Amino acid sequence: MNEVRELTDYPDEYYEFFIKFNEGDYYTCHDLLEDIWMSDKSNQFLKGLLQMSVAIYHYSYGNVKGARLMMQAAHDYLQTYRPVHWGLDLEKIYPFIEECLSIFPSEIDRLPYEEVAGLPELPVLYLYLED
């Protein structure tokens, strides 16, 4: 299932996704990946990355339940693409996903935006393509 590609073979939006993710612009990450995914809905890899970005975005404005659901979906979708897919080392992403799932407060579903700063901080993940 893991494809070997040249680093120039990916859609432009995929490269842009890395830039936006590392800048913390998770909303734009969703849009970029959705554009690619809409043309190939069988691509569960992109759907997993999309769900991971959406989870972080949900958490950032207090939708903890949505963050939990999306991060678990990302965990499930990306599983079959391990260890490396589309130049992305998923073995570096899974510890992040699992740590987020352990950090999301299970007793909270939603917080008002004014209280979001009181939520536990998520770890930082920087994504990059392996050659």
Secondary structure, 3 states (H helix, E strand, C coil): CCCCCCCCCCCHHHHHHHHHHHHCCHHHHHHHHHHHHCCCCCCHHHHHHHHHHHHHHHHHCCCHHHHHHHHHHHHHHHHHHCCEECCEECCCCHHHHHHHHHHCCCCCCCCCHHHHHHCCCCCCCCCCCCC
